[in-house]
Amino acid sequence: QFGKTKVHNHPCPFFGIPNPPAPCPCPLRQAWGSLDALIGRLRAAYEENGGRPETNPFGSRCVRIYLRDVRDYQAKARGVSYEKKRKRPKPKVTAPTTDG
């Protein structure tokens, strides 16, 4: 409720629409990227202040799962896919040869 990103709830008619045509009462939330950056800074600060990486609470599995769930939910709510796309190699262009 303290962010700037509009995240539509399931019953909202604009759920899954990237650019809704009208305002709705859905809450503003912190964007996934901002949460991810904050957790990254907390993880680094913990280790810089003498914490061991294997005991870092900000690097735990449950935090990673939570961040993934937030990302997936926000992606569905906005109608955006965060799935990695496979890069295709560009076709090689060969210069035409002149026989003469």
Beta strands, then each sheet from edge to edge (+ up, - down):
strand 1: 5-6
strand 2: 28-29
sheet 1: 1+ 2-
end
